[in-house]
């Protein structure tokens, strides 16, 4: 499935999820298989992965996983639906300090590349009320400011409050990405009005023809790609599926085979399909050059040390008229 010219960074993989340990809805179906999943990803042209942290404990797990391979990195932060953990800890400030300490350790190890996943999710207020989400979304800008890290952001059905908080705190973070974007044209344009903000796309971003129309209006220099695996796969019912050229043999989890992807479980190799759908819906024929542009965008935010003459030479090596 690999193309020699395609290099990709999957900016969102939930390797802390039980599905990568073979556990689905509390039941064990197959062995833990992160190593096998990674092997498929590297073969597909992925050469770095950012493992998502969504709580203090999950961020610790994400860092431990990132330490197992030089090509793995991670985030440290608290997802909007988990923000009650600050108050539930009994000492929100101490909880924040633990996040800060973890981020410091991870940065020293060269592994933590962003604060997050943080933001607002008004689709799932049953997990955490809006006022608590807003309070601790704002709090995490302190983490980004203290560590001089970019932000890995989540915005779901909350564009107005999200952008207002971003505006009030824009001096406290250097750059960021609104990942797993599924918003409207208006949401897109509001995000793009922040010149240090990028938009991350996955299968959920490419579900309907309306989604694809929104994607067409995102400038290439503001885009990143991701799987958000094991969720957000591109399904056969999605509007973008006609543009997906790559495929892998698959088996149901009950009939697990290591050389096959698990049906219904997204994984990082499938970021290649996201790249293909973005190319298709934007009418871009040169997928290698598109991958270089998106790779460069991702390095600019998460791996700025790589933006040297070699990276610029890589960009210059193909046509610039995407």
ZAKEVO-99105 format. One record per residue (C-alpha): residue in three letters; z, y, x. Coordinates in pm, whole numbers, plus 50000, padded with zeros to 5 digits. Layout:
% residues N
ALAZYX ...
END
This chain:
% residues 322
UNK500005000050000 UNK500415023250298 UNK497835049050389 UNK497825058450756 UNK497675095650682 UNK500325096750408 UNK503895105650506 UNK506465111150235 UNK510115120550199 UNK511835108249882 UNK514405135549818 UNK516385116749551 UNK517485080449563 UNK520675068049393 UNK521435039749636 UNK525065040149520 UNK523925026549183 UNK524894990649106 UNK521274980649043 UNK520684981349419 UNK523514956049448 UNK521854934449182 UNK524274945348909 UNK522864956048569 UNK525244966248289 UNK528124949948472 UNK526384916548525 UNK525134902848860 UNK521484892148846 UNK520474890749212 UNK521664897849565 UNK522134932949701 UNK518744943049837 UNK518764978449982 UNK517324965250311 UNK514394949050127 UNK513844980449918 UNK513845001750233 UNK511334978950405 UNK508924983750113 UNK509445021450125 UNK508725024250499 UNK505585002950455 UNK504405025950174 UNK504495056850398 UNK508005069550320 UNK509675079850644 UNK512895096450519 UNK515105092950213 UNK517895115050084 UNK520635094849913 UNK522215113649623 UNK525945119649593 UNK527215127849242 UNK530995127249283 UNK533475128249570 UNK533685090349584 UNK529915086049543 UNK529295111649817 UNK531485090850051 UNK529415060149960 UNK526175079350008 UNK527245089950357 UNK528195054150447 UNK524775042050330 UNK523005070150519 UNK524745059250838 UNK523045025050822 UNK519565038250913 UNK518295067851115 UNK515825076350836 UNK518505079850566 UNK520305112350483 UNK522535122950194 UNK524035150349978 UNK527675158549908 UNK528625172949570 UNK529605167249209 UNK527095161848928 UNK527575183948619 UNK528495154048402 UNK531255144348649 UNK532835178748695 UNK535945168748502 UNK536945150248819 UNK538095183448970 UNK540735188648699 UNK541435151448656 UNK542405149649023 UNK545465170748941 UNK544645195449218 UNK541105210149189 UNK541445229749513 UNK542495199049707 UNK539545180249553 UNK537215207949667 UNK538725206950017 UNK538045169450031 UNK534375176449948 UNK534275203150218 UNK535845179650476 UNK533365152250387 UNK530455176550417 UNK531705187750761 UNK531955151950885 UNK528505143850746 UNK526895174550901 UNK528445166251238 UNK526905131551209 UNK523525146951128 UNK523475130150788 UNK524485155250518 UNK521525177850442 UNK522485194350110 UNK525235202749862 UNK524745184149537 UNK523865169949307 UNK525235199849118 UNK524165221848829 UNK524265220948449 UNK523435193648198 UNK523765203947833 UNK522105171747712 UNK525275152547801 UNK528135175447703 UNK530035144747576 UNK530725136747944 UNK531785171848042 UNK532015204347839 UNK529805233947931 UNK532675256548044 UNK533895230848299 UNK530335224348416 UNK529775261548475 UNK533115266448652 UNK532495238948906 UNK528785245848946 UNK529795280549064 UNK532535265849283 UNK530025244549472 UNK528185275649593 UNK531295280849809 UNK530535247249969 UNK526905256850034 UNK527965290350179 UNK530695275750401 UNK528415248450537 UNK525175269050541 UNK523505240450353 UNK520735241050093 UNK521485230149736 UNK520295199449554 UNK520295210849193 UNK520265195648843 UNK519135215448539 UNK518865198548200 UNK518595217747871 UNK520535246348031 UNK517915269148188 UNK519405302548081 UNK522955296248203 UNK521685277748511 UNK519415306348620 UNK522075332548544 UNK524555314448770 UNK521865310449035 UNK521095347749018 UNK524785356949053 UNK525145334249357 UNK521765337849525 UNK523355353549834 UNK525555322749880 UNK522885296649943 UNK519905296050177 UNK517505274849969 UNK517425246149724 UNK515495223149495 UNK515785219049118 UNK515225181649117 UNK513955158848840 UNK512405188648665 UNK511435182948300 UNK511515218448169 UNK509105241347990 UNK506575266048128 UNK509205293248083 UNK511825272548270 UNK509325266548550 UNK508495303348586 UNK512155313348583 UNK512885288848866 UNK509845300649062 UNK511125336349038 UNK513755325949299 UNK511735326749619 UNK514045302049796 UNK513875275449522 UNK511625244949508 UNK510905220749223 UNK511305183049256 UNK509115159849049 UNK509535123248953 UNK508345100148675 UNK510425118748414 UNK508565150748511 UNK505205134148436 UNK505885117948099 UNK503795138847856 UNK500585159047865 UNK502785190047820 UNK504725179848134 UNK501465176948327 UNK500375211548212 UNK503665225648343 UNK503165207748676 UNK499675222448712 UNK501275256848729 UNK503695248749014 UNK502275261149346 UNK501935233349603 UNK504055252549851 UNK507005250849607 UNK506845213449530 UNK508725182449646 UNK508495146349527 UNK511165120649450 UNK511845088749258 UNK515455094749142 UNK515505056849160 UNK516635033949009 UNK515815057248719 UNK512795078548623 UNK509975054248702 UNK506425062348592 UNK505915040048290 UNK502655027148143 UNK503255049447840 UNK503445081248053 UNK500615106348042 UNK500325106348421 UNK499925068548463 UNK496105070548475 UNK496355089048806 UNK498645063048970 UNK496535041449201 UNK499185021749394 UNK500994991949249 UNK503344964449362 UNK503894929549221 UNK506954929248995 UNK509354903948843 UNK512074906848584 UNK515594908648728 UNK516294873848588 UNK513474859848806 UNK514194881049113 UNK512054875749421 UNK512614897249732 UNK508904904549784 UNK508544918849431 UNK509894950749281 UNK512244945748985 UNK510654954648650 UNK512354985248503 UNK514114994448829 UNK512515023449013 UNK512605023249393 UNK511535046349679 UNK508135030049755 UNK507045042449411 UNK507265078649527 UNK503695071249633 UNK502765070249263 UNK504395104349207 UNK502245118149489 UNK499135102849330 UNK499895116748984 UNK500535151649124 UNK497205149449309 UNK495415136948998 UNK496755162648756 UNK496035190749002 UNK492545177649082 UNK493295172549454 UNK491105146949630 UNK492715148249976 UNK495995130149919 UNK496785128850292 UNK496725166550317 UNK498745169949996 UNK501405147050143 UNK501545168850457 UNK502075200250249 UNK504895184450046 UNK506425169550361 UNK506405203850523 UNK508065219250214 UNK510805192950230 UNK511405198050602 UNK511585235550549 UNK514605230950321 UNK516375199350439 UNK515155193850796 UNK514485228650935 UNK514955216051291 UNK511625197651250 UNK509655229051176 UNK508375232451528 UNK504875235251668 UNK504315198051609 UNK504895201951235 UNK502605232151224 UNK499975212651415 UNK500275184651161 UNK499595209250880 UNK496695224751065 UNK495095191051130 UNK493605189050779 UNK491765212250545 UNK493895240450409 UNK491965245250087 UNK493845220849861 
END
